[in-house]
Amino acid sequence: MVVEEADHAKPAIISLSEWPRRFRVAFSYPGSIRDFVRDIADSVASEIGHENVFFDEFYEAELARQNLDLYLAELFTNSELVVVILSSDYDQERWSAVSWESTQSILKRIPHVLPIRFDDKTHMPGVFSIDGHISAKGRSSKEIAELILERLKAHDVVDPNRVIREVQRTIDMRLSQTKQREGS
């Protein structure tokens, strides 16, 4: 968010070009369950738009780069909700392990992570049995997608439109106060 210095002649201008975050939902998962996750991502994208969902196959050309682990960390950081689908294969696969390291590092900065356990054999460092999660066991990809959409609607995920309205109200209030001070 860029804020230009305000002088008495013109009000501060706030560029909202960086708001909202690039993705509403980003997926991290092991490749062994790609088909299941693709179905989930497609269902979520059909509701909120493909441009709002980070699923690696949607951005194949963009992800063909060096230092992909750092880039993935940036993409996850720039997402409202990171859906981490854990399975017994997660920590065994190279890219999901890198992705998990990235996800763990951003967990400290972004509390909006939705862990989903694909199977009961899942064990990941830093994930405890008492941590809240969704179990995918016995659920269809459509049911999981509905739970993700429900979580997006929950109060703990920022609604960018609400934030924009609050920012606009704050700007309007400050402009009004400035005009009152100058008029008195």
FIPADO-557233 format. One line per 10 residues: number of its first residue (from 1); their letters; for each residue z, y, x of N, C-alpha, C, O, CB. Coordinates in steps of 0.2 Angstrom, whole numbers. Atoms other than C-alpha are relative to their C-alpha. Glycine has a CB too. Layout:
NUM) a) Z/Y/X/Z/Y/X/Z/Y/X/Z/Y/X/Z/Y/X ~ ...
This chain:
1) mvveeadhak) 0/-6/4/0/0/0/0/6/4/4/7/9/6/0/-5 ~ 0/-5/-5/-5/16/8/2/6/-4/0/7/-10/-8/1/2 ~ -3/-7/4/4/33/3/-2/5/5/-1/6/11/7/-1/-1 ~ 2/-6/-4/-4/49/9/6/5/-1/9/5/-6/-6/3/-3 ~ -5/-5/0/8/63/13/-2/5/-5/-8/7/-6/0/4/7 ~ 1/-5/5/10/75/-1/2/7/3/7/8/6/4/-2/-6 ~ -2/-7/-1/10/94/1/1/3/-7/0/0/-12/-5/3/5 ~ -1/-4/6/13/107/-12/-6/0/-4/-5/1/-10/4/7/1 ~ 6/-1/4/-5/108/-17/-2/-6/-3/-6/-6/-9/-5/2/5 ~ 3/6/3/-8/90/-21/6/-5/0/10/-6/4/-6/-3/3
11) paiislsewp) -5/5/0/3/75/-27/-2/-6/5/-7/-6/7/0/-3/-7 ~ 1/6/-4/5/59/-17/-5/-4/-3/-4/-5/-9/7/-3/2 ~ 5/5/3/-9/47/-19/2/-7/3/2/-8/9/-7/2/2 ~ -2/6/-2/-4/29/-19/-6/-5/-1/-9/-5/-7/6/-3/-4 ~ 5/5/1/-18/16/-16/2/-7/-2/7/-9/2/-5/0/7 ~ -2/7/2/-16/0/-25/-4/-5/1/-4/-11/-2/2/0/-8 ~ 5/5/-2/-30/-9/-17/3/-6/3/0/-11/3/-4/3/6 ~ -3/6/-3/-18/-21/-9/5/-3/-5/8/-8/-4/5/2/6 ~ -4/2/5/-9/-24/-25/-5/-2/-6/-9/1/-8/5/5/-3 ~ -5/5/-1/-8/-37/-33/-2/-4/6/-7/-3/9/1/-4/-6
21) rrfrvafsyp) 2/5/-6/-7/-51/-20/-6/-3/-1/-9/-3/-7/6/-5/0 ~ 7/3/0/-23/-59/-16/-1/-6/-5/-5/-6/-9/-3/-2/7 ~ 0/6/4/-19/-75/-25/6/0/-5/12/1/-2/0/-7/4 ~ -5/1/4/-8/-79/-40/3/-6/2/10/-7/2/-2/0/-8 ~ -3/7/-2/-6/-97/-35/-4/-3/6/-10/-2/7/-1/-5/-6 ~ 3/3/-6/-9/-106/-18/2/-7/0/8/-8/-1/1/4/6 ~ -2/7/-1/-9/-125/-15/0/-2/7/-4/0/11/-5/-4/-4 ~ -1/3/-7/-2/-134/0/1/-7/-2/5/-9/-6/5/3/4 ~ -1/7/2/-4/-153/-1/-4/-4/6/-7/-2/10/-4/-1/-7 ~ 3/4/-4/-9/-168/9/-7/-2/-3/-8/-3/-9/4/-7/2
31) gsirdfvrdi) 7/2/2/-28/-173/9/0/-7/-4/-5/-8/-8/-4/-1/6 ~ 1/7/4/-24/-191/2/1/1/-7/-1/-4/-11/6/-4/3 ~ -1/-1/7/-20/-183/-15/-5/6/-2/-4/9/-8/7/1/-2 ~ 5/-5/1/-35/-171/-15/-2/0/-7/-3/6/-10/-5/0/5 ~ 3/1/7/-43/-177/-31/5/2/-5/3/6/-10/-2/-7/-1 ~ -6/-2/5/-26/-175/-41/1/7/0/1/11/-5/6/-4/2 ~ -2/-7/0/-23/-158/-34/-6/4/-2/-5/10/-5/2/2/8 ~ 6/-4/2/-41/-152/-37/0/0/-7/-2/6/-10/-7/-4/2 ~ 0/0/7/-39/-157/-55/5/5/-2/4/9/-7/2/-7/-3 ~ -5/-5/2/-23/-146/-56/-3/7/2/-2/11/-3/6/-2/5
41) adsvaseigh) 2/-6/-1/-31/-132/-47/-6/3/-5/-6/8/-7/-3/0/8 ~ 5/-2/4/-46/-132/-58/3/2/-7/0/6/-10/-5/-6/-1 ~ -3/-2/7/-35/-132/-74/3/7/1/3/11/-4/5/-6/-1 ~ -3/-6/-1/-25/-118/-67/-5/6/0/-4/11/-3/5/1/6 ~ 6/-5/-1/-41/-108/-62/-3/1/-6/-5/7/-8/-5/-3/5 ~ 3/-1/6/-48/-111/-79/4/5/-5/1/8/-9/-1/-6/-4 ~ -5/-4/4/-33/-101/-86/0/7/3/0/12/-1/7/-3/-1 ~ -1/-7/-3/-31/-87/-73/-6/2/4/-6/8/7/6/-1/4 ~ 6/-2/-4/-48/-87/-64/0/-3/7/5/-3/10/0/8/0 ~ 0/3/-7/-54/-95/-48/2/5/5/5/2/10/-7/-3/1
51) envffdefye) -2/-5/-5/-52/-79/-39/7/1/1/9/4/6/-3/6/-1 ~ -8/-1/0/-33/-80/-42/3/-6/3/9/-7/3/2/2/-7 ~ -3/7/-3/-31/-98/-35/-3/-1/7/-9/-2/8/-2/-5/-5 ~ 2/2/-7/-31/-103/-17/1/-8/0/6/-11/0/5/3/5 ~ 1/7/-1/-37/-121/-16/-5/-1/5/-11/2/5/-2/-4/-7 ~ 4/0/-6/-45/-125/1/-8/-1/-2/-12/3/1/2/-5/5 ~ 7/1/2/-61/-131/-7/-4/6/-3/-10/7/-3/-1/-6/-5 ~ 3/-6/3/-64/-115/-16/-2/5/5/-6/10/4/5/3/-5 ~ 1/-5/-6/-64/-106/1/-2/-3/6/0/-1/11/6/4/1 ~ 2/4/-5/-72/-118/12/-3/4/6/-1/4/12/-6/-5/-2
61) aelarqnldl) 3/-4/-6/-83/-105/22/5/5/3/5/6/9/-6/4/-3 ~ -6/-5/-2/-68/-93/23/4/-4/5/7/-1/10/3/3/-5 ~ -4/4/-4/-58/-107/31/-3/-3/6/1/-6/10/3/-5/-4 ~ 3/3/-6/-70/-112/44/1/5/6/-4/10/7/-8/-1/-1 ~ -2/-5/-5/-62/-102/58/5/-3/5/9/-8/4/3/6/-3 ~ -5/2/-4/-51/-103/73/7/2/-2/7/7/-7/-1/3/8 ~ -7/-2/2/-32/-102/72/1/0/-8/4/4/-11/1/7/2 ~ 0/1/7/-33/-109/54/7/0/-2/9/3/-8/-3/-6/-2 ~ -7/1/2/-14/-112/54/3/7/-1/7/8/-6/4/-3/5 ~ -2/-7/1/-11/-93/56/-3/3/-6/0/7/-10/-1/4/6
71) ylaelftnse) 4/-2/6/-24/-89/43/3/-2/-6/4/1/-11/-7/-1/0 ~ -3/3/6/-16/-101/31/7/3/-2/9/5/-7/1/-8/1 ~ -7/-3/1/1/-93/34/-1/7/-4/3/8/-8/4/1/7 ~ 1/-7/3/-6/-76/29/-2/-1/-7/0/3/-11/-6/3/4 ~ 3/1/7/-15/-83/14/6/-2/-5/7/0/-10/-5/-5/-1 ~ -6/2/4/2/-91/8/4/6/-1/7/7/-7/4/-6/3 ~ -4/-6/0/11/-75/12/-3/5/-6/1/8/-9/1/3/6 ~ 4/-4/5/-2/-66/1/-1/-3/-7/-6/-1/-10/-6/3/3 ~ 1/4/6/1/-77/-14/7/1/-4/12/1/-1/-1/-7/1 ~ -6/0/4/13/-75/-29/4/-6/0/10/-6/0/-2/3/-7
81) lvvvilssdy) -3/6/0/17/-93/-30/-3/-5/4/-9/-6/3/0/-2/-8 ~ 2/5/-5/15/-106/-17/2/-7/-3/8/-9/-3/2/1/7 ~ -2/7/3/14/-124/-25/-1/-5/6/-7/-6/8/-5/-2/-6 ~ -1/5/-5/19/-137/-12/0/-6/-3/5/-8/-6/5/2/5 ~ 0/7/3/14/-154/-17/2/-5/5/-2/-6/10/-7/-2/-4 ~ -3/4/-5/25/-166/-7/-2/-7/-2/-1/-9/-7/7/1/1 ~ 1/7/1/20/-184/-5/3/-4/7/4/0/12/-7/-2/-2 ~ -2/4/-6/25/-198/8/-5/1/5/-3/0/11/1/-7/-2 ~ 5/-2/-5/9/-193/17/0/7/3/-3/8/8/-7/-2/-3 ~ 1/-7/-2/12/-175/18/2/1/8/-2/5/11/5/4/-4
91) dqerwsavsw) -2/-1/-7/21/-175/35/-4/-4/5/-3/-3/11/8/-1/1 ~ 4/4/-4/9/-188/42/-7/3/2/-10/1/7/0/-7/-3 ~ 7/-3/-1/-7/-178/40/1/7/4/5/11/2/-3/1/-7 ~ -1/-6/-4/-10/-165/53/-1/7/-3/4/11/-2/-6/0/5 ~ 1/-6/3/-16/-151/42/5/2/-5/8/8/-5/-7/1/-3 ~ -5/-1/4/-3/-153/29/7/2/4/11/6/1/1/-5/-5 ~ -6/-2/-5/10/-153/43/0/7/2/5/10/2/1/-5/6 ~ 1/-7/-3/3/-137/50/2/5/-6/5/10/-6/-7/1/3 ~ -1/-4/6/3/-130/32/7/0/-2/10/5/-4/-4/-3/-6 ~ -7/0/2/21/-136/29/4/5/5/8/8/3/2/-7/1
101) estqsilkri) -3/-4/-5/26/-127/45/-1/7/-2/4/11/-2/-2/-1/7 ~ 1/-7/3/18/-111/38/4/1/-6/7/7/-7/-8/1/-1 ~ -3/-1/7/25/-114/21/8/1/2/11/6/-2/-1/-6/-4 ~ -7/-1/-2/43/-116/29/1/7/2/6/10/1/2/-6/5 ~ -1/-7/-3/41/-100/39/0/5/-6/4/10/-5/-5/2/5 ~ 0/-5/5/36/-90/23/5/-1/-5/7/3/-9/-7/0/-3 ~ -6/1/5/50/-98/12/5/5/2/9/7/-3/2/-7/1 ~ -5/-4/-1/61/-87/21/-1/7/-2/3/12/-3/2/1/8 ~ 2/-6/2/51/-72/16/-2/1/-7/-1/6/-11/-6/3/4 ~ 2/0/7/45/-77/-1/3/-6/-4/3/-11/-2/-8/-1/-1
111) phvlpirfdd) -4/5/3/56/-86/-13/-4/-4/-6/-1/-8/-9/6/3/-3 ~ 4/2/6/42/-90/-25/-4/-7/2/-11/-6/3/-5/5/-2 ~ 3/6/-1/38/-108/-20/2/-5/-5/8/-6/-7/3/-3/8 ~ -1/5/5/36/-122/-32/-1/-7/3/-7/-9/4/-5/1/-6 ~ 1/6/-3/39/-139/-24/-1/-5/-6/2/-6/-11/6/-2/4 ~ 2/5/4/31/-154/-33/0/-6/4/-3/-7/9/-7/1/-4 ~ 0/7/-3/35/-172/-28/-4/-4/-3/-4/-6/-9/8/-3/0 ~ 5/4/3/21/-183/-30/2/-7/0/0/-11/-5/-6/0/5 ~ -3/7/0/31/-199/-26/7/1/2/9/6/4/-4/-5/5 ~ -7/0/-1/49/-204/-24/1/-1/8/7/-1/10/3/-6/-4
121) kthmpgvfsi) -1/1/-7/46/-208/-5/0/6/4/1/6/10/-5/-5/2 ~ 1/-6/-3/44/-190/-1/6/2/4/12/2/1/-2/6/-4 ~ -5/-3/-3/55/-183/13/-3/5/5/-7/3/9/4/-6/4 ~ 2/-5/-5/52/-167/22/6/4/3/11/5/-1/-5/5/-4 ~ -5/-4/-3/62/-158/34/1/7/-3/-4/10/-5/-1/1/8 ~ -2/-7/3/71/-143/26/0/-1/-8/1/4/-11/-5/5/2 ~ 0/1/7/69/-150/8/5/-6/-1/5/-11/1/-7/-3/-3 ~ -6/4/1/85/-158/1/-1/-3/-7/-4/0/-11/6/4/1 ~ 1/3/7/87/-169/-14/3/4/-5/2/3/-11/4/-7/1 ~ -3/-4/5/97/-156/-22/-4/6/-2/-3/10/-6/7/3/2
131) dghisakgrs) 5/-6/1/83/-143/-21/-4/-2/-7/-6/-7/-8/-5/1/6 ~ 4/0/6/74/-140/-38/-7/-2/2/-10/1/6/1/6/-4 ~ 7/2/0/57/-148/-40/-2/-3/-6/1/-4/-11/-1/-5/6 ~ 3/3/6/45/-155/-52/-2/-7/2/-5/-7/8/-6/4/-3 ~ 3/6/-2/41/-173/-52/-6/-1/-3/-7/0/-9/5/-6/-2 ~ 7/2/3/23/-178/-54/0/-7/-2/-5/-9/-6/-5/1/6 ~ 1/7/2/27/-196/-57/0/-1/-8/4/2/-11/7/-4/2 ~ 1/1/7/20/-201/-74/-3/6/-3/-4/5/-9/6/-2/-3 ~ 3/-6/3/12/-184/-77/-7/0/2/-9/-1/8/4/6/2 ~ 7/-1/-2/-6/-180/-78/-1/7/4/4/11/4/-4/0/-7
141) skeiaelile) 2/-6/-3/-14/-166/-68/0/6/-5/3/11/-3/-7/0/4 ~ -1/-5/5/-15/-156/-84/7/2/-2/8/8/-2/-4/-2/-7 ~ -7/-2/1/3/-157/-87/3/4/6/7/8/4/4/-7/-1 ~ -2/-3/-6/7/-152/-69/-3/8/-1/1/12/1/-2/-3/6 ~ 3/-7/1/-5/-137/-72/4/4/-5/5/10/-4/-8/0/-2 ~ -4/-4/6/4/-132/-88/7/2/3/9/8/1/1/-4/-6 ~ -7/-2/-3/21/-132/-78/-1/6/5/3/10/5/3/-6/3 ~ 1/-5/-5/13/-121/-64/-1/7/-4/2/12/-2/-6/-2/4 ~ 1/-6/4/7/-109/-77/6/3/-4/7/9/-4/-6/-1/-6 ~ -7/-2/3/24/-109/-86/4/4/5/7/9/4/3/-6/-3
151) rlkahdvvdp) -4/-3/-6/32/-105/-69/-3/7/1/1/12/3/0/-4/6 ~ 3/-7/-1/20/-90/-67/2/5/-5/3/11/-3/-8/-1/0 ~ -2/-5/5/25/-83/-83/8/1/0/10/6/-3/-1/-3/-7 ~ -8/-1/-1/44/-85/-78/1/7/3/-3/10/6/3/-6/4 ~ -2/-7/-3/53/-69/-73/1/0/7/1/6/10/7/2/-3 ~ -1/0/-7/55/-74/-55/-7/1/4/-7/2/10/4/-6/2 ~ 7/-2/-3/36/-71/-52/-2/7/-2/-2/8/-8/-5/-6/-1 ~ 1/-7/2/31/-53/-51/-7/0/-4/-12/-3/-3/-1/4/7 ~ 6/-1/5/19/-48/-65/-3/7/3/0/12/3/2/1/-7 ~ 3/-5/-3/7/-36/-55/-1/6/-5/0/12/-3/-6/-1/3
161) nrvirevqrt) 1/-5/5/3/-26/-71/7/4/-1/7/10/-2/-3/-2/-6 ~ -7/-3/1/22/-23/-74/2/5/6/4/10/5/5/-5/-1 ~ -1/-4/-6/24/-17/-56/-4/7/0/-1/12/2/-1/-4/6 ~ 5/-6/-1/9/-5/-57/3/5/-6/3/11/-4/-7/-2/-2 ~ -2/-4/6/16/2/-74/7/4/3/8/10/2/2/-3/-6 ~ -6/-3/-3/33/5/-65/-1/5/5/2/10/6/5/-6/2 ~ 2/-5/-5/25/13/-50/-2/6/-3/-1/12/-1/-5/-3/5 ~ 3/-6/4/15/25/-62/6/4/-3/5/10/-3/-5/-3/-5 ~ -5/-4/3/31/29/-71/4/4/5/6/10/4/5/-5/-4 ~ -4/-3/-6/40/33/-55/-4/6/2/-1/11/3/2/-5/6
171) idmrlsqtkq) 4/-6/-3/26/44/-49/0/6/-5/1/11/-4/-8/-2/1 ~ 0/-5/5/25/53/-66/7/4/0/7/10/-1/-2/-3/-7 ~ -7/-3/0/44/56/-66/1/5/6/3/10/5/5/-6/0 ~ -1/-5/-6/44/63/-48/-5/6/-1/-3/11/1/-2/-4/6 ~ 4/-6/1/29/74/-52/3/5/-5/3/11/-4/-7/-2/-2 ~ -3/-4/6/38/80/-68/6/4/3/7/10/2/2/-4/-6 ~ -6/-3/-3/54/84/-58/-2/5/5/1/11/6/4/-5/4 ~ 2/-5/-5/44/93/-44/-3/6/-4/-2/12/-2/-6/-3/4 ~ 2/-6/4/35/104/-57/6/4/-3/5/10/-3/-5/-3/-6 ~ -6/-4/2/52/108/-65/3/4/5/5/10/4/5/-5/-3
181) regs) -3/-4/-5/59/113/-49/-4/6/2/-1/12/3/1/-5/7 ~ 4/-6/-1/44/124/-45/0/5/-5/-1/11/-4/-7/-3/2 ~ 1/-5/6/44/132/-62/7/3/-1/6/9/-4/-1/-4/-6 ~ -7/-3/1/63/136/-61/1/6/4/6/10/4/5/-4/0
